[in-house]
Each structure stands twice: as structure tokens, then as C-alpha cells.
Amino acid sequence: MSRRKQLKMRKVGLEHLEQYNQLLRYVFQVTDRELHQSGWEEDEIIRAKSPVLEQADVLGWFDGDKLISQAAVYPFQVRIFNQTYDMGGLTGVGTYPEYSGQGLMHKLLCQALENMRSRKQSISYLYPYSIPYYRRKGWEIISDVITFEINDYQLPKNKRVSGEIERVTVESDQVKKAYERFAMLTHGAMLRNELAWNEYWLWDTDDLMAAIYYNEAGQPDGYVLYWISDEVFHIKDMIFINEEARIGLWNFISAHFSMISKVIGNIHTDEPLAFLLEDADIKETISPYFMARIVDLEMFIAAYPFKPDTSDREWTFTLDDPLLSWNQGTFTLHITAGGKGKVIRTGEKSSDKIDIQTMTTMLLGYKRPDYLQKIGRISCSPQTLDMLEDAIEQQTPYFSDYF
């Protein structure tokens, strides 16, 4: 019997936890030395992954009893233009090299997406180990991370604010409360459940600290998560829901002037820091961060908030999806004057064309319709282009999670 005929796809359960971990570590080349440097013991990292197999949809290919290929989908939620969407977070994707080239991962991804659709997860996010690979499967870039470096003498001067800062442990409920307030108001952000918080902290140093900015009413309007080592103030993440909270947090960072030589950190929005500093000559590096793909266009559009207009709008287009038949064909998008959308499959022919990758990055606001049309990713009339520009909110997704 050939090896191909012995392989079976089935659910990966807790009984496969050690095999799941071994495959992850092999594919992503995580060594014992690296684990120990991060403060992990072998049994700890295995235990840390057990909630994945308890709460996530994990599929695998088995050669007999041996797990040889796998993909996990976390049950998450994200905010998209003030709407809450169920999102399938794809992770743990890998195949042992001796089994590659057999189309195993292609079939796993198709099944994972089918399962997402049945669970009403109309969008999927992932952190790409290979952007070209996931683009071929229908995902597209939807967020960036900006890494910055500021010398101590470039730190902003203290400005008066009405609130105050309090340092707390990262396990504090106040950290979660501050993030929840922020995420509900922030396009693209994850609404973190327990699994999401576990993944968020998974690889962090034990030295990580939190400082929360409270407004005059005592509500947490933002925080900075940080650690200090070798005279460097490292920022894991900083969130704020208004300008006063941002200033208050930078006041706190600048108060470390005598202890540090520089600040190094990440920004998960499209807003470079340099413009906000008096000495703007700082180092900033922008990199693509997360990718997303619409799992089911009809379901996604049904909840999507378009901008209101004076009349109804309509667009008939041909959609291409490299994996999913239900996203392939010709559709008509109807948008009411109030901004409610509906997509209906139609038998009409249309010269207007778009693929699922472009549709995803456009509707999430990462790239504008005008730009996408200029680079050949959308084929449509100037009138349709104007309509799309007017109908889609202008806001780039924020996403700081990692899983």
C-alpha cells in the first residue's frame, strides 16, 4: 500500500498533545536551548499548549497513529468598524518535510475554512511565516507593525494632564479592563478571551511590567507594557483611547530619563511616531504584520457597516477565490442608503473583477479602492471606484496580538 493511501485526516485531541508540540517545534525550529533561554521547561510549554487542543479546532493528517501535518483554528472575535465579528485565528500550521508535496496542507486549509464557515466565522486572521504562500491561499496583508528607536535626549518633555499613572502587574484585571475599553473602540482589534490573553503573554519575559493611565473619573484610558534591561526601555505595546492618555503615558516613559539611554518599541497602527516628537529624527521601521481573508463574503457583508449615503448603491462583479467555491462567481453587492450591505450571487456577466485577497484588504481599510485599482487589483469603472471610495470607512486596522 502506498504511503498516500495510509494517510487519514482527523481531529487532533488532547491525547496528541506531545505530538502536536513536537511537530510545531520541528517546523518552526524551536530548540531546547531557546526554550530554556525564554524561561520555559519542556513540560511547561506542552502544558501551555493544552488549552489550544481543548478550545480550538485542530485538524491533522495521521500516518497510522503518527501526526504528520496539522493546522489549528482559534475561536476569536475582532472589531471591524464597530461591529463584532467571529474570527478564525489560524496557527500551528506545519507538515513534516518527508510528507510535503502531497497537497496535505491544501486539503487541511480547505477543511479548516469549511469548518470556520459552519461556525459563522466569516473572517480569518493569521501571522504569516510566508506571505507569498498565504496570498496564494486567499489571505492578504491587513496590518503593519512599526518598530521605533528613540534616544534619551529625544524623549518628549513633560506636559500637564488631568489623569494619573499607576504601575500594576501585567496579571492585573485593570490591564484587561483597559484593553477591553480600547478594543471596543478600535477597528481591527481582537476582543481577547482567556485563550487570546494566554497566547498574548506566552513568550514574554518575566520582567514585563504595566503602567495604566487613569482619567479624572478613574477609568483606564490606556497602558504601556514594558521592561527595562541594559539601560533600554523596551515597549511591548502601548494603547490609548485619547490624546491625553497618550501624553500621560509618554510623561511616564520620559520620567525614566536618568535610568535609560534609549526607548525601543512597537506601534501597531499606521501612525508613525516621528511627527509627534519635537526631535523627529528617530529610527522607524515598518513591516507587514498580520494577514486576513474573508471566509464567506455573503456572511461577512451582511454584518459590514458601509457609510450611509443619500441613495442605494449597487456593484456587480466577478470574484475569484483560490480555495473556496462559495466565494467564486459573479455577485451583486447592494448597499442601502443607511449603509446596510447584501451580496447576492447572480447569473449576469460582468467585466468588473476582484479577488478575495483584494476584497479583504479593501473592506478592512488597509488599502483604499483607488490605490488597489491603480495597481491592477480591481477592475471597475471610475463611477464604481468613486462609489467604493465613498462607501468604505477610512481607518487602518490595529492588531497587536500574536498567536
C-alpha positions in Angstrom: 0.0 0.0 0.0 1.4 3.4 -0.9 2.1 5.9 1.9 -0.5 8.3 0.4 -3.3 5.8 0.9 -2.4 5.2 4.6 -2.9 8.9 5.5 -6.1 10.0 7.2 -7.4 13.5 8.1 -9.0 13.7 11.5 -9.4 15.9 14.6 -6.3 16.4 16.8 -7.2 16.0 20.5 -5.5 16.3 23.9 -4.2 12.7 23.6 -2.0 14.1 20.7 -0.6 17.0 22.7 3.0 15.8 22.8 3.0 15.0 19.0 1.3 18.4 18.3 4.1 20.1 20.2 6.9 18.1 18.6 5.6 18.9 15.1 5.3 22.6 16.0 8.9 22.7 17.4 10.3 20.9 14.3 8.6 23.0 11.7 9.4 26.3 13.5 12.8 25.1 14.6 12.4 25.9 18.3 15.3 24.3 20.2 15.5 23.2 23.9 18.2 25.9 24.3 15.8 28.7 23.1 13.0 27.4 25.3 15.3 27.5 28.4 16.6 30.9 27.5 12.9 32.1 27.5 12.4 30.6 30.9 10.5 27.5 29.7 10.8 24.0 30.8 9.8 21.2 28.4 6.7 20.2 30.3 5.7 23.8 30.8 5.5 24.6 27.0 3.5 21.4 26.4 1.1 22.4 29.2 0.8 25.9 27.8 -0.5 24.5 24.5 -3.1 22.2 26.1 -5.8 24.9 26.0 -5.3 25.0 22.2 -6.3 21.4 21.8 -9.2 21.9 24.3 -10.7 25.0 22.8 -9.5 25.3 19.2 -10.5 23.3 16.1 -7.3 21.4 15.4 -7.1 19.2 12.3 -4.3 16.9 11.3 -3.2 14.2 8.9 -2.1 11.0 10.5 0.1 8.2 9.1 -1.3 5.4 11.3 -1.0 6.9 14.8 1.6 9.4 13.9 0.6 13.1 13.5 2.4 14.4 10.4 0.6 17.6 9.4 -1.6 20.0 11.3 -3.5 23.3 11.4 -5.3 24.9 14.4 -8.1 27.5 14.3 -8.7 29.5 17.5 -12.2 30.8 18.3 -11.6 34.6 18.5 -13.5 37.8 18.0 -12.4 41.1 16.3 -13.9 44.5 16.0 -14.4 45.7 12.4 -15.7 49.3 12.1 -17.5 49.0 15.5 -19.0 45.6 14.6 -18.0 42.4 16.4 -17.1 39.5 14.1 -16.4 35.9 15.0 -12.9 35.3 13.6 -11.0 32.0 13.0 -7.4 32.5 14.1 -5.2 30.2 12.0 -2.0 29.0 13.6 0.2 25.9 14.3 0.4 25.2 10.6 3.0 22.6 9.6 3.9 19.4 7.9 7.0 17.2 8.3 9.2 17.6 5.2 9.1 14.0 4.2 5.3 14.3 3.7 5.5 17.6 1.8 4.4 17.9 -1.9 1.3 15.8 -1.4 -1.2 18.6 -1.1 -1.9 17.8 2.6 -1.8 21.4 3.8 -4.1 22.5 0.9 -6.7 20.0 2.0 -6.3 20.9 5.7 -6.8 24.6 4.9 -9.9 23.9 2.8 -11.4 21.8 5.6 -10.4 24.4 8.2 -12.1 27.2 6.2 -15.2 25.0 5.7 -15.4 24.4 9.5 -15.0 28.2 10.1 -17.9 28.9 7.8 -20.1 26.4 9.6 -19.2 28.1 12.9 -20.1 31.5 11.4 -16.5 32.7 11.5 -16.7 34.9 8.4 -13.2 36.1 8.6 -9.8 34.5 9.4 -6.6 36.1 10.7 -3.1 34.7 10.8 0.6 35.6 11.3 2.3 34.5 8.1 5.6 32.6 8.1 5.4 33.1 4.3 3.4 36.0 2.8 3.5 34.5 -0.8 2.3 31.1 0.4 -0.8 32.5 2.2 -1.5 35.0 -0.5 -1.9 32.0 -2.9 -4.4 30.6 -0.4 -6.5 33.7 -0.3 -5.1 35.7 2.7 -3.8 39.3 2.3 -1.9 41.8 4.5 -4.2 43.9 6.7 -1.9 45.4 9.3 1.6 46.6 9.9 3.9 47.0 12.9 6.2 50.0 13.2 9.4 49.4 15.2 11.0 52.6 16.6 14.1 53.7 18.5 14.3 56.9 20.4 17.5 58.2 22.2 17.1 59.5 25.7 17.6 63.2 24.6 14.8 62.9 22.1 12.1 61.9 24.6 9.2 64.3 24.8 9.1 67.0 27.5 6.6 66.6 30.3 3.1 68.0 29.6 0.4 68.6 32.2 -2.5 66.1 32.0 -5.6 65.7 34.3 -5.2 62.0 34.9 -2.6 59.9 36.6 -0.4 56.8 36.1 -0.4 53.7 38.2 2.1 50.8 37.9 0.5 47.4 38.2 1.4 43.8 37.5 0.6 42.5 34.0 -1.7 39.9 35.6 -3.9 42.8 37.0 -7.6 42.8 36.0 -7.0 46.6 35.4 -4.8 45.7 32.4 -7.6 43.6 30.9 -10.2 46.3 31.7 -8.1 49.0 29.9 -7.6 46.8 26.9 -11.3 45.9 26.7 -12.2 49.6 26.7 -9.6 50.3 24.0 -10.5 47.3 21.8 -14.2 48.1 21.7 -13.4 51.5 20.2 -10.6 50.3 17.8 -11.0 49.0 14.3 -9.3 45.6 13.7 -8.6 44.9 17.3 -9.0 41.5 19.0 -11.6 41.1 21.8 -9.4 38.9 23.9 -10.9 35.8 25.6 -8.8 33.8 28.0 -7.2 31.8 25.2 -6.2 35.1 23.4 -4.7 36.5 26.6 -2.7 33.3 27.2 -1.3 33.5 23.7 -0.6 37.2 24.1 1.7 36.6 27.2 3.1 33.3 26.1 6.6 34.3 25.1 7.1 37.4 27.3 9.9 38.0 29.8 9.2 37.6 33.5 10.4 41.3 33.8 7.4 42.7 31.9 5.6 45.5 33.8 2.4 47.6 33.1 1.6 51.2 33.7 -2.0 52.3 33.3 -3.2 55.9 32.7 -6.4 56.7 34.5 -8.6 59.7 33.6 -10.1 62.1 36.1 -13.1 59.8 36.5 -10.8 56.9 37.5 -11.3 55.0 34.2 -8.3 53.3 32.5 -7.8 55.1 29.2 -4.6 53.4 28.2 -1.5 51.5 29.2 2.1 50.8 28.3 3.5 47.3 28.7 7.3 47.4 29.1 10.5 46.1 30.6 13.9 47.7 31.2 17.2 46.0 30.6 20.8 47.2 29.9 19.6 50.9 30.1 16.9 50.3 27.4 13.2 50.9 27.9 11.5 48.2 25.8 7.8 48.7 24.9 5.9 45.6 24.1 2.7 47.6 23.4 1.1 51.0 24.2 -2.6 51.7 23.8 -4.6 54.8 24.5 -8.1 56.0 23.6 -7.4 59.7 23.5 -4.6 62.2 23.2 -4.4 62.9 26.9 -3.8 59.3 27.7 -1.0 59.2 25.0 0.7 62.2 26.6 0.3 60.8 30.1 2.0 57.5 29.1 4.9 59.4 27.4 5.3 61.5 30.5 5.8 58.3 32.4 8.3 56.9 29.9 10.2 60.2 29.8 10.4 60.1 33.7 12.9 57.2 33.2 15.3 59.7 31.5 18.1 59.2 34.1 17.8 55.4 34.0 17.9 54.7 30.3 19.8 55.5 27.1 17.1 54.8 24.6 13.5 53.6 24.1 12.7 50.7 21.7 9.2 49.7 20.9 6.4 48.8 18.6 3.4 50.7 17.2 0.6 48.6 15.7 -1.2 51.4 13.9 -0.3 53.2 10.7 0.6 56.4 12.7 4.4 56.9 12.7 5.7 58.4 15.9 8.2 60.8 14.5 5.7 63.6 13.7 4.6 63.7 17.3 8.1 64.4 18.7 9.9 67.7 18.8 13.1 65.9 17.7 11.6 63.9 14.9 14.9 62.4 13.7 14.3 58.9 15.0 14.6 55.5 13.5 11.4 53.8 12.4 11.0 50.6 10.5 7.6 49.4 9.1 6.9 45.8 8.4 3.8 43.8 7.4 2.3 42.1 10.4 -1.0 40.2 10.2 -2.9 38.8 7.2 -6.7 38.1 6.9 -9.1 36.5 4.5 -12.8 36.7 4.2 -14.2 33.2 4.7 -17.7 33.8 3.4 -18.3 37.0 1.5 -22.1 36.9 1.8 -21.9 36.4 5.6 -19.2 39.0 6.1 -21.1 41.7 4.1 -24.3 41.0 6.0 -22.7 42.4 9.2 -20.5 45.0 7.5 -21.2 48.7 8.1 -20.8 50.8 4.9 -21.0 54.5 5.1 -24.5 55.9 4.7 -25.4 57.9 1.5 -28.4 59.7 0.0 -29.4 56.7 -2.1 -28.9 53.0 -2.5 -25.8 51.7 -4.4 -25.0 48.6 -6.4 -22.0 46.8 -7.8 -21.9 43.7 -9.9 -18.5 42.0 -10.1 -16.7 38.7 -10.7 -15.0 37.4 -7.6 -12.1 34.9 -7.6 -11.1 32.7 -4.6 -8.2 30.2 -4.9 -9.8 27.8 -2.4 -13.5 28.3 -1.8 -16.2 27.6 -4.4 -18.8 29.7 -2.5 -16.7 32.8 -3.0 -16.2 32.2 -6.7 -18.5 33.6 -9.4 -20.4 36.7 -10.2 -22.1 38.6 -7.4 -24.1 41.8 -6.9 -23.4 44.0 -3.9 -26.4 46.0 -2.8 -25.8 48.9 -0.3 -28.8 50.7 1.2 -28.8 54.5 1.8 -28.4 53.6 5.5 -25.2 51.6 4.9 -26.5 48.0 5.1 -24.9 45.7 2.6 -26.1 42.4 1.0 -24.3 40.2 -1.6 -26.3 38.0 -3.9 -25.0 35.5 -6.4 -26.1 36.4 -9.9 -26.1 34.7 -13.4 -25.1 38.0 -15.0 -21.8 38.5 -16.7 -19.5 41.3 -15.5 -16.2 42.7 -16.7 -15.6 44.1 -13.2 -13.2 41.8 -11.4 -11.7 41.4 -7.9 -10.2 38.6 -5.9 -10.8 37.6 -2.3 -7.4 38.9 -1.2 -8.1 42.4 -2.6 -11.7 42.4 -1.3 -10.4 41.6 2.2 -7.7 44.2 2.4 -10.1 46.8 0.9 -13.0 46.2 3.2 -10.7 46.1 6.2 -9.4 49.5 5.2 -5.7 48.6 4.9 -5.6 49.7 1.3 -8.0 52.1 -0.4 -10.0 51.2 -3.6 -8.4 54.0 -5.6 -4.9 52.6 -4.8 -5.9 49.0 -5.5 -7.4 49.9 -8.8 -4.2 51.8 -9.8 -2.1 48.7 -9.2 -4.4 46.5 -11.1 -6.0 44.6 -8.2 -9.6 45.9 -9.0 -11.1 46.2 -12.5 -14.1 48.5 -12.5 -15.5 51.8 -13.9 -14.5 55.2 -12.5 -18.1 55.6 -11.2 -17.9 52.3 -9.3 -14.5 53.3 -7.9 -15.9 56.6 -6.6 -18.8 54.7 -5.0 -16.4 52.3 -3.2 -14.2 55.2 -2.0 -17.3 56.8 -0.5 -18.8 53.7 0.9 -15.8 52.3 2.8 -14.6 53.8 6.1 -11.1 55.3 6.1 -9.3 53.6 9.0 -6.4 51.1 9.0 -6.7 48.1 11.3 -4.9 47.9 14.6 -3.7 44.5 15.7 -1.1 43.8 18.4 -1.8 40.1 19.2 0.3 37.1 18.2 -0.8 33.5 18.1 
